[in-house]
């Protein structure tokens, strides 16, 4: 890809959101797909495998509109933290998730994002072993309290551009045969939570910073969002359960009190996202790509490989 082009990877985590109903999850995913079709966006939808069977019509629509189906783990429950799971447990989860997604989608899954964006070197080695070509679970230079990771020291020093990870360290360059494609961040992350917290004008300005960086370096811009945000009354809660402040819970989920910072309900979140995507689309040198397509066509090992993603 010419350095004059700016690759933008819009990614959606299709979580089994326990705060939303089945109908809300269905409607939220439809709304996210409507936005992609309105703006001609080829994106990646990362599905939690145990729940992917709930979306047969959406998955059929994704095939028709050339969206990518990625893997977002198996259960998304508390035990699925890939930064501390035993290796055999990781292997079992990745193997089962890959099998279930291939059964539902009808095609191999080549891109992965871990639940709560927690990963490890052994996770990336296993993903490569199971045929994945890209992961997007690292948020390089992200230092904030909006994440379930809290402040991850590995993120602070991780490369900003896509890299092959080190055999013993997920946050260093190495030669494990998978590409880590970081979610964009400059202290703050380029994610939907930022949109609800600071508003669309702030996030447009933030995108412009990332855009200028991409123009200079060729680094892709990776945005992370959740379809269920479009239908809920909002993730803000005025009351919290005592267990949510326990060390074990915070270790897995971060400080859920961060949700009080989210100012938008689902309707406002949808319209703000639409305005942001319209703004991004207005840049003539922006190219929307799925995670797998970017890995295949823009990264050295896969250039000219002729793969279809």
C-alpha atoms as a printed R data frame, in Angstrom:
    type eleno elety resid chain resno       x       y      z
1   ATOM     1    CA   UNK     A     1   0.000   0.000  0.000
2   ATOM     2    CA   UNK     A     2   1.248   3.473 -0.882
3   ATOM     3    CA   UNK     A     3   2.252   5.527  2.137
4   ATOM     4    CA   UNK     A     4  -0.150   8.164  0.834
5   ATOM     5    CA   UNK     A     5  -3.014   5.846  1.767
6   ATOM     6    CA   UNK     A     6  -4.223   5.655  5.359
7   ATOM     7    CA   UNK     A     7  -5.517   2.201  6.388
8   ATOM     8    CA   UNK     A     8  -8.360   2.361  8.926
9   ATOM     9    CA   UNK     A     9  -9.464  -0.822 10.653
10  ATOM    10    CA   UNK     A    10 -12.905  -0.524 12.275
11  ATOM    11    CA   UNK     A    11 -13.299  -3.450 14.657
12  ATOM    12    CA   UNK     A    12 -16.344  -4.590 16.636
13  ATOM    13    CA   UNK     A    13 -16.284  -6.855 19.698
14  ATOM    14    CA   UNK     A    14 -19.497  -8.903 19.644
15  ATOM    15    CA   UNK     A    15 -19.555  -9.713 23.357
16  ATOM    16    CA   UNK     A    16 -22.180 -11.787 25.180
17  ATOM    17    CA   UNK     A    17 -23.203  -8.601 26.990
18  ATOM    18    CA   UNK     A    18 -24.893  -9.678 30.228
19  ATOM    19    CA   UNK     A    19 -26.469  -6.242 30.694
20  ATOM    20    CA   UNK     A    20 -28.385  -6.452 27.413
21  ATOM    21    CA   UNK     A    21 -31.208  -8.709 26.266
22  ATOM    22    CA   UNK     A    22 -31.056 -11.088 23.327
23  ATOM    23    CA   UNK     A    23 -33.104  -8.645 21.236
24  ATOM    24    CA   UNK     A    24 -30.782  -5.768 22.130
25  ATOM    25    CA   UNK     A    25 -27.740  -7.754 21.046
26  ATOM    26    CA   UNK     A    26 -29.406  -8.626 17.755
27  ATOM    27    CA   UNK     A    27 -30.478  -5.054 17.096
28  ATOM    28    CA   UNK     A    28 -27.123  -3.581 18.079
29  ATOM    29    CA   UNK     A    29 -25.272  -5.820 15.637
30  ATOM    30    CA   UNK     A    30 -27.706  -4.889 12.863
31  ATOM    31    CA   UNK     A    31 -27.089  -1.195 13.573
32  ATOM    32    CA   UNK     A    32 -23.316  -1.670 13.447
33  ATOM    33    CA   UNK     A    33 -23.631  -3.447 10.102
34  ATOM    34    CA   UNK     A    34 -25.918  -0.697  8.797
35  ATOM    35    CA   UNK     A    35 -23.177   1.837  9.534
36  ATOM    36    CA   UNK     A    36 -20.582  -0.265  7.737
37  ATOM    37    CA   UNK     A    37 -22.775  -0.539  4.662
38  ATOM    38    CA   UNK     A    38 -23.706   3.150  4.711
39  ATOM    39    CA   UNK     A    39 -20.068   4.242  4.613
40  ATOM    40    CA   UNK     A    40 -18.650   1.373  2.558
41  ATOM    41    CA   UNK     A    41 -16.628   0.058  5.493
42  ATOM    42    CA   UNK     A    42 -15.052  -3.372  5.382
43  ATOM    43    CA   UNK     A    43 -14.545  -4.184  9.040
44  ATOM    44    CA   UNK     A    44 -13.898  -7.057 11.431
45  ATOM    45    CA   UNK     A    45 -16.535  -8.430 13.800
46  ATOM    46    CA   UNK     A    46 -14.873 -10.387 16.612
47  ATOM    47    CA   UNK     A    47 -17.395 -12.975 17.864
48  ATOM    48    CA   UNK     A    48 -17.304 -14.798 21.182
49  ATOM    49    CA   UNK     A    49 -17.561 -18.349 19.839
50  ATOM    50    CA   UNK     A    50 -20.066 -19.801 22.314
51  ATOM    51    CA   UNK     A    51 -22.627 -17.233 21.207
52  ATOM    52    CA   UNK     A    52 -21.922 -16.933 17.483
53  ATOM    53    CA   UNK     A    53 -24.732 -19.385 16.668
54  ATOM    54    CA   UNK     A    54 -27.218 -16.713 17.821
55  ATOM    55    CA   UNK     A    55 -26.432 -14.625 14.713
56  ATOM    56    CA   UNK     A    56 -26.939 -16.801 11.592
57  ATOM    57    CA   UNK     A    57 -28.650 -14.066  9.579
58  ATOM    58    CA   UNK     A    58 -26.055 -11.465 10.551
59  ATOM    59    CA   UNK     A    59 -23.219 -13.800  9.595
60  ATOM    60    CA   UNK     A    60 -24.859 -14.488  6.238
61  ATOM    61    CA   UNK     A    61 -25.139 -10.735  5.731
62  ATOM    62    CA   UNK     A    62 -21.458 -10.327  6.638
63  ATOM    63    CA   UNK     A    63 -20.489 -12.788  3.944
64  ATOM    64    CA   UNK     A    64 -22.576 -10.875  1.404
65  ATOM    65    CA   UNK     A    65 -21.041  -7.522  2.345
66  ATOM    66    CA   UNK     A    66 -17.450  -8.799  2.658
67  ATOM    67    CA   UNK     A    67 -17.061  -8.238  6.402
68  ATOM    68    CA   UNK     A    68 -14.535 -10.334  8.299
69  ATOM    69    CA   UNK     A    69 -15.560 -12.697 11.100
70  ATOM    70    CA   UNK     A    70 -12.875 -12.839 13.780
71  ATOM    71    CA   UNK     A    71 -12.607 -14.726 17.061
72  ATOM    72    CA   UNK     A    72 -13.166 -13.056 20.440
73  ATOM    73    CA   UNK     A    73 -12.438 -16.069 22.580
74  ATOM    74    CA   UNK     A    74 -14.742 -18.865 23.679
75  ATOM    75    CA   UNK     A    75 -16.788 -17.706 26.688
76  ATOM    76    CA   UNK     A    76 -15.748 -14.130 27.612
77  ATOM    77    CA   UNK     A    77 -16.305 -15.114 31.236
78  ATOM    78    CA   UNK     A    78 -13.964 -14.365 34.110
79  ATOM    79    CA   UNK     A    79 -11.697 -17.387 33.697
80  ATOM    80    CA   UNK     A    80 -10.817 -16.472 30.098
81  ATOM    81    CA   UNK     A    81  -7.966 -14.109 30.870
82  ATOM    82    CA   UNK     A    82  -5.213 -15.026 28.426
83  ATOM    83    CA   UNK     A    83  -2.533 -13.186 30.359
84  ATOM    84    CA   UNK     A    84  -2.728 -15.781 33.165
85  ATOM    85    CA   UNK     A    85  -4.563 -18.888 31.913
86  ATOM    86    CA   UNK     A    86  -2.564 -22.147 32.013
87  ATOM    87    CA   UNK     A    87  -1.246 -23.035 28.584
88  ATOM    88    CA   UNK     A    88  -3.284 -26.230 28.234
89  ATOM    89    CA   UNK     A    89  -6.442 -24.346 29.133
90  ATOM    90    CA   UNK     A    90  -5.592 -21.723 26.531
91  ATOM    91    CA   UNK     A    91  -5.047 -24.429 23.944
92  ATOM    92    CA   UNK     A    92  -8.402 -26.036 24.732
93  ATOM    93    CA   UNK     A    93 -10.250 -22.702 24.556
94  ATOM    94    CA   UNK     A    94  -8.603 -21.564 21.315
95  ATOM    95    CA   UNK     A    95  -9.156 -24.944 19.681
96  ATOM    96    CA   UNK     A    96 -12.831 -25.099 20.656
97  ATOM    97    CA   UNK     A    97 -13.496 -21.450 19.768
98  ATOM    98    CA   UNK     A    98 -11.875 -21.893 16.349
99  ATOM    99    CA   UNK     A    99 -13.879 -25.049 15.670
100 ATOM   100    CA   UNK     A   100 -17.186 -23.487 16.701
101 ATOM   101    CA   UNK     A   101 -16.649 -20.319 14.682
102 ATOM   102    CA   UNK     A   102 -15.647 -22.238 11.575
103 ATOM   103    CA   UNK     A   103 -18.771 -24.350 11.939
104 ATOM   104    CA   UNK     A   104 -20.999 -21.275 12.178
105 ATOM   105    CA   UNK     A   105 -19.208 -19.075  9.646
106 ATOM   106    CA   UNK     A   106 -18.294 -21.805  7.157
107 ATOM   107    CA   UNK     A   107 -14.768 -20.450  6.745
108 ATOM   108    CA   UNK     A   108 -11.569 -20.538  8.855
109 ATOM   109    CA   UNK     A   109 -11.111 -17.672 11.292
110 ATOM   110    CA   UNK     A   110  -7.838 -15.837 10.783
111 ATOM   111    CA   UNK     A   111  -8.022 -12.838 13.162
112 ATOM   112    CA   UNK     A   112  -8.265 -12.871 16.959
113 ATOM   113    CA   UNK     A   113  -8.913 -10.427 19.780
114 ATOM   114    CA   UNK     A   114  -8.857 -11.731 23.309
115 ATOM   115    CA   UNK     A   115 -11.602 -10.947 25.837
116 ATOM   116    CA   UNK     A   116 -10.784  -7.780 27.730
117 ATOM   117    CA   UNK     A   117  -7.726  -7.398 25.437
118 ATOM   118    CA   UNK     A   118  -5.535  -9.572 27.660
119 ATOM   119    CA   UNK     A   119  -2.862 -11.651 25.998
120 ATOM   120    CA   UNK     A   120   0.489 -13.340 26.535
121 ATOM   121    CA   UNK     A   121   3.368 -14.710 24.507
122 ATOM   122    CA   UNK     A   122   2.034 -18.254 24.839
123 ATOM   123    CA   UNK     A   123  -1.374 -17.070 23.560
124 ATOM   124    CA   UNK     A   124   0.189 -15.651 20.420
125 ATOM   125    CA   UNK     A   125   2.260 -18.800 19.864
126 ATOM   126    CA   UNK     A   126  -0.897 -20.916 20.119
127 ATOM   127    CA   UNK     A   127  -2.824 -18.643 17.762
128 ATOM   128    CA   UNK     A   128  -0.054 -18.998 15.187
129 ATOM   129    CA   UNK     A   129  -0.138 -22.763 15.659
130 ATOM   130    CA   UNK     A   130  -3.877 -22.824 14.967
131 ATOM   131    CA   UNK     A   131  -3.503 -20.853 11.766
132 ATOM   132    CA   UNK     A   132  -4.337 -17.313 12.832
133 ATOM   133    CA   UNK     A   133  -2.484 -14.648 10.914
134 ATOM   134    CA   UNK     A   134  -3.362 -11.573 13.014
135 ATOM   135    CA   UNK     A   135  -4.169 -10.596 16.578
136 ATOM   136    CA   UNK     A   136  -5.383  -7.215 17.832
137 ATOM   137    CA   UNK     A   137  -5.225  -7.436 21.620
138 ATOM   138    CA   UNK     A   138  -2.405  -4.980 22.399
139 ATOM   139    CA   UNK     A   139  -2.993  -1.246 22.931
140 ATOM   140    CA   UNK     A   140   0.443   0.280 22.504
141 ATOM   141    CA   UNK     A   141   1.099   3.326 24.719
142 ATOM   142    CA   UNK     A   142  -2.334   3.188 26.312
143 ATOM   143    CA   UNK     A   143  -2.215   4.527 29.883
144 ATOM   144    CA   UNK     A   144  -5.699   5.109 31.265
145 ATOM   145    CA   UNK     A   145  -8.258   3.701 33.681
146 ATOM   146    CA   UNK     A   146 -11.014   3.000 31.128
147 ATOM   147    CA   UNK     A   147  -9.679  -0.488 30.483
148 ATOM   148    CA   UNK     A   148 -10.174  -3.834 32.196
149 ATOM   149    CA   UNK     A   149  -6.372  -4.057 31.981
150 ATOM   150    CA   UNK     A   150  -5.862  -0.982 34.152
151 ATOM   151    CA   UNK     A   151  -2.317   0.198 33.355
152 ATOM   152    CA   UNK     A   152  -0.555  -2.622 31.495
153 ATOM   153    CA   UNK     A   153   3.246  -2.117 31.644
154 ATOM   154    CA   UNK     A   154   3.664  -4.203 28.494
155 ATOM   155    CA   UNK     A   155   1.476  -1.815 26.534
156 ATOM   156    CA   UNK     A   156   3.643   1.153 27.459
157 ATOM   157    CA   UNK     A   157   6.691  -0.251 25.662
158 ATOM   158    CA   UNK     A   158   4.973  -2.255 22.890
159 ATOM   159    CA   UNK     A   159   5.734  -1.220 19.284
160 ATOM   160    CA   UNK     A   160   3.223   1.178 17.795
161 ATOM   161    CA   UNK     A   161   3.294  -0.360 14.329
162 ATOM   162    CA   UNK     A   162   2.244  -3.963 13.561
163 ATOM   163    CA   UNK     A   163   4.905  -6.417 14.652
164 ATOM   164    CA   UNK     A   164   5.647 -10.089 14.967
165 ATOM   165    CA   UNK     A   165   5.828 -10.837 18.703
166 ATOM   166    CA   UNK     A   166   8.706 -12.316 20.622
167 ATOM   167    CA   UNK     A   167   8.553 -15.970 21.670
168 ATOM   168    CA   UNK     A   168   8.640 -15.026 25.377
169 ATOM   169    CA   UNK     A   169   7.123 -11.539 25.363
170 ATOM   170    CA   UNK     A   170   3.892 -10.473 23.638
171 ATOM   171    CA   UNK     A   171   4.958  -6.817 23.785
172 ATOM   172    CA   UNK     A   172   8.358  -7.080 22.045
173 ATOM   173    CA   UNK     A   173   9.326  -7.711 18.450
174 ATOM   174    CA   UNK     A   174  10.327 -11.237 17.587
175 ATOM   175    CA   UNK     A   175   9.653 -13.956 15.052
176 ATOM   176    CA   UNK     A   176   6.436 -15.713 16.112
177 ATOM   177    CA   UNK     A   177   4.586 -16.167 12.789
178 ATOM   178    CA   UNK     A   178   1.573 -13.999 13.574
179 ATOM   179    CA   UNK     A   179   1.085 -10.246 13.268
180 ATOM   180    CA   UNK     A   180   0.112  -8.192 16.293
181 ATOM   181    CA   UNK     A   181  -1.886  -5.190 15.007
182 ATOM   182    CA   UNK     A   182  -2.301  -2.859 18.000
183 ATOM   183    CA   UNK     A   183  -5.476  -0.950 18.807
184 ATOM   184    CA   UNK     A   184  -4.594   2.717 18.308
185 ATOM   185    CA   UNK     A   185  -3.751   4.795 21.364
186 ATOM   186    CA   UNK     A   186  -1.844   7.888 22.387
187 ATOM   187    CA   UNK     A   187  -2.111   7.546 26.166
188 ATOM   188    CA   UNK     A   188  -5.890   7.499 25.603
189 ATOM   189    CA   UNK     A   189  -7.290   4.699 23.423
190 ATOM   190    CA   UNK     A   190  -9.144   5.081 20.132
191 ATOM   191    CA   UNK     A   191 -12.196   3.189 21.382
192 ATOM   192    CA   UNK     A   192 -15.931   3.752 21.690
193 ATOM   193    CA   UNK     A   193 -15.701   4.389 25.429
194 ATOM   194    CA   UNK     A   194 -13.651   7.508 24.663
195 ATOM   195    CA   UNK     A   195 -16.436   8.681 22.361
196 ATOM   196    CA   UNK     A   196 -19.034   8.427 25.119
197 ATOM   197    CA   UNK     A   197 -16.751   9.994 27.737
198 ATOM   198    CA   UNK     A   198 -15.324  12.979 25.825
199 ATOM   199    CA   UNK     A   199 -17.740  13.419 22.929
200 ATOM   200    CA   UNK     A   200 -17.502  13.283 19.168
201 ATOM   201    CA   UNK     A   201 -15.574  16.530 18.616
202 ATOM   202    CA   UNK     A   202 -12.763  15.395 20.899
203 ATOM   203    CA   UNK     A   203 -12.554  12.001 19.180
204 ATOM   204    CA   UNK     A   204 -12.531  13.624 15.725
205 ATOM   205    CA   UNK     A   205  -9.516  15.673 16.823
206 ATOM   206    CA   UNK     A   206  -7.930  12.529 18.216
207 ATOM   207    CA   UNK     A   207  -8.472  10.754 14.907
208 ATOM   208    CA   UNK     A   208  -6.741  13.658 13.151
209 ATOM   209    CA   UNK     A   209  -3.627  13.079 15.292
210 ATOM   210    CA   UNK     A   210  -3.639   9.395 14.438
211 ATOM   211    CA   UNK     A   211  -4.211  10.257 10.789
212 ATOM   212    CA   UNK     A   212  -1.163  12.526 10.676
213 ATOM   213    CA   UNK     A   213   0.922   9.805 12.290
214 ATOM   214    CA   UNK     A   214  -0.294   7.282  9.733
215 ATOM   215    CA   UNK     A   215   0.560   9.639  6.885
216 ATOM   216    CA   UNK     A   216   4.135   9.808  8.176
217 ATOM   217    CA   UNK     A   217   4.691   6.198  9.197
218 ATOM   218    CA   UNK     A   218   2.108   4.037  7.412
219 ATOM   219    CA   UNK     A   219   0.772   2.779 10.752
220 ATOM   220    CA   UNK     A   220  -2.851   1.564 10.493
221 ATOM   221    CA   UNK     A   221  -5.518   3.269 12.600
222 ATOM   222    CA   UNK     A   222  -7.450   0.672 14.610
223 ATOM   223    CA   UNK     A   223 -10.764   1.587 16.279
224 ATOM   224    CA   UNK     A   224 -12.541  -0.683 18.789
225 ATOM   225    CA   UNK     A   225 -16.296  -0.571 19.459
226 ATOM   226    CA   UNK     A   226 -19.147  -2.765 20.719
227 ATOM   227    CA   UNK     A   227 -22.494  -3.094 18.877
228 ATOM   228    CA   UNK     A   228 -24.487  -3.461 22.118
229 ATOM   229    CA   UNK     A   229 -23.590   0.118 23.032
230 ATOM   230    CA   UNK     A   230 -26.137   1.278 20.466
231 ATOM   231    CA   UNK     A   231 -29.174  -0.229 22.169
232 ATOM   232    CA   UNK     A   232 -28.624  -0.118 25.903
233 ATOM   233    CA   UNK     A   233 -29.879   2.669 28.103
234 ATOM   234    CA   UNK     A   234 -26.210   3.315 28.692
235 ATOM   235    CA   UNK     A   235 -23.559   1.548 30.705
236 ATOM   236    CA   UNK     A   236 -23.691   4.167 33.428
237 ATOM   237    CA   UNK     A   237 -24.767   2.818 36.798
238 ATOM   238    CA   UNK     A   238 -25.362   4.742 39.974
239 ATOM   239    CA   UNK     A   239 -24.888   1.683 42.196
240 ATOM   240    CA   UNK     A   240 -22.181  -0.939 42.331
241 ATOM   241    CA   UNK     A   241 -21.919  -4.313 43.998
242 ATOM   242    CA   UNK     A   242 -19.341  -4.687 46.744
243 ATOM   243    CA   UNK     A   243 -17.595  -7.574 44.944
244 ATOM   244    CA   UNK     A   244 -16.763  -5.220 42.068
245 ATOM   245    CA   UNK     A   245 -14.179  -3.545 44.304
246 ATOM   246    CA   UNK     A   246 -12.483  -6.794 45.359
247 ATOM   247    CA   UNK     A   247  -8.894  -7.299 44.139
248 ATOM   248    CA   UNK     A   248  -9.837 -10.422 42.155
249 ATOM   249    CA   UNK     A   249 -12.702  -8.676 40.368
250 ATOM   250    CA   UNK     A   250 -10.647  -5.566 39.611
251 ATOM   251    CA   UNK     A   251  -7.830  -7.807 38.327
252 ATOM   252    CA   UNK     A   252 -10.205  -9.222 35.712
253 ATOM   253    CA   UNK     A   253 -12.542  -6.315 34.927
254 ATOM   254    CA   UNK     A   254 -10.740  -3.172 36.008
255 ATOM   255    CA   UNK     A   255 -12.661  -0.484 37.882
256 ATOM   256    CA   UNK     A   256 -16.270  -0.695 36.685
257 ATOM   257    CA   UNK     A   257 -16.882   2.662 38.306
258 ATOM   258    CA   UNK     A   258 -15.414   3.988 35.035
259 ATOM   259    CA   UNK     A   259 -18.870   3.450 33.552
260 ATOM   260    CA   UNK     A   260 -20.157   6.543 35.334
261 ATOM   261    CA   UNK     A   261 -17.959   8.519 32.942
262 ATOM   262    CA   UNK     A   262 -19.983   7.334 29.943
263 ATOM   263    CA   UNK     A   263 -22.332  10.203 29.134
264 ATOM   264    CA   UNK     A   264 -24.296   8.721 26.217
265 ATOM   265    CA   UNK     A   265 -27.266   6.418 26.044
266 ATOM   266    CA   UNK     A   266 -27.508   3.971 23.160
267 ATOM   267    CA   UNK     A   267 -29.227   6.349 20.755
268 ATOM   268    CA   UNK     A   268 -26.701   9.136 21.327
269 ATOM   269    CA   UNK     A   269 -23.829   6.650 21.078
270 ATOM   270    CA   UNK     A   270 -25.085   5.428 17.719
271 ATOM   271    CA   UNK     A   271 -25.422   8.937 16.281
272 ATOM   272    CA   UNK     A   272 -22.009   9.968 17.621
273 ATOM   273    CA   UNK     A   273 -20.470   6.859 16.034
274 ATOM   274    CA   UNK     A   274 -22.207   7.646 12.758
275 ATOM   275    CA   UNK     A   275 -20.837  11.200 12.855
276 ATOM   276    CA   UNK     A   276 -17.324   9.921 13.594
277 ATOM   277    CA   UNK     A   277 -17.437   7.383 10.754
278 ATOM   278    CA   UNK     A   278 -18.760  10.034  8.362
279 ATOM   279    CA   UNK     A   279 -15.835  12.255  9.355
280 ATOM   280    CA   UNK     A   280 -13.292   9.487  8.838
281 ATOM   281    CA   UNK     A   281 -14.885   8.650  5.485
282 ATOM   282    CA   UNK     A   282 -14.492  12.249  4.329
283 ATOM   283    CA   UNK     A   283 -10.699  11.855  4.054
284 ATOM   284    CA   UNK     A   284 -10.039  10.818  0.439
285 ATOM   285    CA   UNK     A   285  -6.903   8.818  1.251
286 ATOM   286    CA   UNK     A   286  -8.556   6.686  3.965
287 ATOM   287    CA   UNK     A   287  -8.968   3.008  3.058
288 ATOM   288    CA   UNK     A   288 -11.207   0.881  5.282
289 ATOM   289    CA   UNK     A   289  -9.861  -2.650  5.711
290 ATOM   290    CA   UNK     A   290 -10.593  -5.683  7.818
291 ATOM   291    CA   UNK     A   291  -7.869  -6.961 10.135
292 ATOM   292    CA   UNK     A   292  -7.185 -10.032  8.028
293 ATOM   293    CA   UNK     A   293  -7.189  -8.117  4.757
294 ATOM   294    CA   UNK     A   294  -4.660  -5.665  6.165
295 ATOM   295    CA   UNK     A   295  -2.401  -8.524  7.297
296 ATOM   296    CA   UNK     A   296  -2.634 -10.292  3.952
297 ATOM   297    CA   UNK     A   297  -2.170  -7.322  1.653
298 ATOM   298    CA   UNK     A   298  -0.098  -4.840  3.630
299 ATOM   299    CA   UNK     A   299   2.335  -6.824  5.770
300 ATOM   300    CA   UNK     A   300   5.485  -8.388  4.312
301 ATOM   301    CA   UNK     A   301   4.925 -12.114  4.886
302 ATOM   302    CA   UNK     A   302   1.540 -12.042  3.223
303 ATOM   303    CA   UNK     A   303   2.068  -9.622  0.336
304 ATOM   304    CA   UNK     A   304   1.453 -11.549 -2.853
305 ATOM   305    CA   UNK     A   305   0.214 -14.597 -0.983
306 ATOM   306    CA   UNK     A   306  -3.097 -14.488 -2.835
307 ATOM   307    CA   UNK     A   307  -5.127 -15.316  0.259
308 ATOM   308    CA   UNK     A   308  -8.794 -14.380  0.415
309 ATOM   309    CA   UNK     A   309  -9.884 -12.830  3.722
